Structure formats: C-alpha cells, structure tokens
Amino acid sequence: MKPKLARGLAALLLAGSFGAVQAQEPPAPGASPRIDAIRKAGELRVGVLQNAPWLIENTTGNGEPWSGPAWLLAKEYARLLDVKLSTVPVSHETKVPVLASNQVDMTISPLGETPERLKVVDFVVYSATSVCMFGRADNAKLAKAASVDDLNRPEVTIAYFTGGAEEGWVKERFPKARLRAVASSGATAPVEEIMARRADAAPINRVPWVGLQHKVKGLAVLPKENNCQSSTEKASPVGLAVDKNQPAYLEWLRQVAKARKAQLDADEARVIGALK
C-alpha cells in the first residue's frame, strides 16, 4: 500500500472510531432534562428485579449485588455520566409505574416490549426471548427435520401445555401437525410427553432449554444453530424501560447499548451457561 493511501486509510479509521466514541458522549447540558437531573443528583437510579439471564441478584454478600447484561449496561451509563449507580427494588406490579412517578431514571429489570407497554414507556432493546422446539434425538421424525418448518407435517405430533404461553403460537405455527394439549405439570416444558414418545416435539423458551438439555440426556433441538440461542421463533424484544417523551435521553441510551451489544451478548451467554 502506498504511504499516502495508508495514511488516508488510517485517518478514516481514526475518524470513524472517534465518531463512535463521540456518539456515546452524553447530551450536552440543557439537551436532556433527565440527564441534567441525574448529573445534579450525582446518581443514576435504576429499578431492579431479578429476571434471568439478563439481571441476576447476588445474595452471597460478596462482590457486586447484581450481574448480567442489564447490570453491565447500567454501570456503563453511570460511568459515562460520571455518577454513582443506585438501585431501587421494584416488583412486577411497580416496575413500570415507578418511571412515570419519577422514582427511578430507568427500570433495568428486563421487560418484554409489547404494544401495551409501548403506550406508556420507551424501550432500549438489547436482547430477545424466543422459542425452541425440542424432542428425542433418536426420534426419526425430528432427526430428519432440518428446520422448524419441517415439523409442520401431519405425521408429527407436537405437545404443549394448555393455557401456556406457547399455546396460541403452536396452533398458528403448526396448522398441519397433530397437536397434543396436556395439563401443566409445573415444568418448563412437556418433557414427559417427549420421553414417553407420546409426542415428537414440544416448545420451550430458549433460556431454560440450555439447562434442560443438561438435565435430560438424549434431546435434540431446532433451530440447531447456536444451540437454538439465536432462534427467531416467537421472538419478543427484551430491554430496559424509561419514561416517555425523553428523546435526547432515549437516543443516547440506545447508542450506548448498540455500541456495547457484543459485550452484552457475551455476558448473556455466560449467564445462560451457568444456569445448567
């Protein structure tokens, strides 16, 4: 490479890196009332409630009180704002209302983004929840299926819990398959139906799937790629929430989350691996 061309390329790369860093700088004073208030108070108040694998409470008394990608992201916001990070315990009933009442600056207890919630809060999405389809590895019908689509056949029986979160999705996703509704046993998925060969496949959330495959040997999963952790089946965005009508604050939060996405994904994978 010619020296002049090399210098020009280096300058472009440096400019790109500097631009990325600049994009994560908090809005200037006056641009965001929320950020101005956080700086004045000297603390970033975050609502916390455990929800694995994104936010895990450490009850040992040793080390940091929380961990997981949501915690990493909150710490990064506090670092960039040069303020301390303060936690505010919330419940399933209060984790959204505390935003409008200004008891916290954000709720980092992970929330699924839904049309109803979008009416009252804005989201910083950094992950997603989704569904896997699992069955016995020695089941020929499952073994020859290359994708979830291949389970939508009359000769395939799919079990699901009556009244479970996946019931409506299963009926819509597999209209050609034989469906077997079973009463919930309190388990994360109808494993007994699979092991007894009364069903060929069943749905399970991608997070508990990792633990299930270690507890019950001889299972296989679809989608196969990345052990189903990249599944887009019944996908729902997951993130932290902030109160409405804070455009500068929201945009900055999203920029930082996007820049740290690889780190957040890696930490999520770490937590899921530890849930075996």
Secondary structure as the mmCIF struct_conf table of DSSP 4:
data_model
#
loop_
_struct_conf.conf_type_id
_struct_conf.id
_struct_conf.beg_label_comp_id
_struct_conf.beg_label_asym_id
_struct_conf.beg_label_seq_id
_struct_conf.end_label_comp_id
_struct_conf.end_label_asym_id
_struct_conf.end_label_seq_id
HELX_RH_AL_P HELX_RH_AL_P1 PRO A 3 ALA A 23
TURN_TY1_P TURN_TY1_P1 GLN A 24 GLN A 24
BEND BEND1 GLU A 25 GLU A 25
HELX_LH_PP_P HELX_LH_PP_P1 PRO A 26 ALA A 28
TURN_TY1_P TURN_TY1_P2 PRO A 29 GLY A 30
BEND BEND2 ALA A 31 ALA A 31
HELX_RH_AL_P HELX_RH_AL_P2 PRO A 33 ALA A 41
TURN_TY1_P TURN_TY1_P3 GLY A 42 GLY A 42
STRN STRN1 GLU A 43 VAL A 48
STRN STRN2 ASN A 51 ASN A 51
TURN_TY1_P TURN_TY1_P4 ALA A 52 TRP A 54
STRN STRN3 LEU A 55 LEU A 55
STRN STRN4 ILE A 56 GLU A 57
BEND BEND3 THR A 60 GLY A 63
BEND BEND4 PRO A 65 PRO A 65
STRN STRN5 TRP A 66 SER A 67
BEND BEND5 GLY A 68 GLY A 68
HELX_RH_AL_P HELX_RH_AL_P3 PRO A 69 LEU A 81
TURN_TY1_P TURN_TY1_P5 ASP A 82 ASP A 82
STRN STRN6 LYS A 84 PRO A 89
TURN_TY1_P TURN_TY1_P6 HIS A 92 VAL A 96
HELX_RH_AL_P HELX_RH_AL_P4 PRO A 97 ALA A 100
TURN_TY1_P TURN_TY1_P7 SER A 101 ASN A 102
BEND BEND6 GLN A 103 GLN A 103
BEND BEND7 ASP A 105 ASP A 105
STRN STRN7 MET A 106 GLY A 112
HELX_RH_AL_P HELX_RH_AL_P5 PRO A 115 LEU A 118
TURN_TY1_P TURN_TY1_P8 LYS A 119 VAL A 120
STRN STRN8 VAL A 121 THR A 129
STRN STRN9 VAL A 131 ARG A 136
TURN_TY1_P TURN_TY1_P9 ALA A 137 ASP A 138
HELX_RH_AL_P HELX_RH_AL_P6 ALA A 140 ALA A 143
TURN_TY1_P TURN_TY1_P10 LYS A 144 LYS A 144
BEND BEND8 SER A 147 SER A 147
HELX_RH_3T_P HELX_RH_3T_P1 VAL A 148 LEU A 151
BEND BEND9 ARG A 153 ARG A 153
TURN_TY1_P TURN_TY1_P11 PRO A 154 GLU A 155
STRN STRN10 THR A 157 PHE A 161
TURN_TY1_P TURN_TY1_P12 THR A 162 GLY A 163
BEND BEND10 GLY A 164 GLY A 164
TURN_TY1_P TURN_TY1_P13 ALA A 165 GLU A 166
HELX_RH_AL_P HELX_RH_AL_P7 GLU A 167 ARG A 173
TURN_TY1_P TURN_TY1_P14 PRO A 175 LYS A 176
BEND BEND11 ALA A 177 ALA A 177
STRN STRN11 ARG A 178 VAL A 182
BEND BEND12 GLY A 186 ALA A 189
HELX_RH_AL_P HELX_RH_AL_P8 VAL A 191 MET A 195
TURN_TY1_P TURN_TY1_P15 ALA A 196 ARG A 197
BEND BEND13 ARG A 198 ARG A 198
BEND BEND14 ASP A 200 ASP A 200
STRN STRN12 ALA A 201 ALA A 201
STRN STRN13 ALA A 202 ASN A 205
HELX_RH_AL_P HELX_RH_AL_P9 ARG A 206 LYS A 215
BEND BEND15 VAL A 216 GLY A 218
STRN STRN14 LEU A 219 LEU A 222
BEND BEND16 PRO A 223 PRO A 223
HELX_RH_3T_P HELX_RH_3T_P2 GLU A 225 CYS A 228
TURN_TY1_P TURN_TY1_P16 GLN A 229 SER A 230
TURN_TY1_P TURN_TY1_P17 GLU A 233 LYS A 234
STRN STRN15 SER A 236 ASP A 243
BEND BEND17 LYS A 244 ASN A 245
HELX_RH_AL_P HELX_RH_AL_P10 PRO A 247 ALA A 259
TURN_TY1_P TURN_TY1_P18 ARG A 260 ARG A 260
HELX_RH_AL_P HELX_RH_AL_P11 LYS A 261 ALA A 274
TURN_TY1_P TURN_TY1_P19 LEU A 275 LEU A 275
#
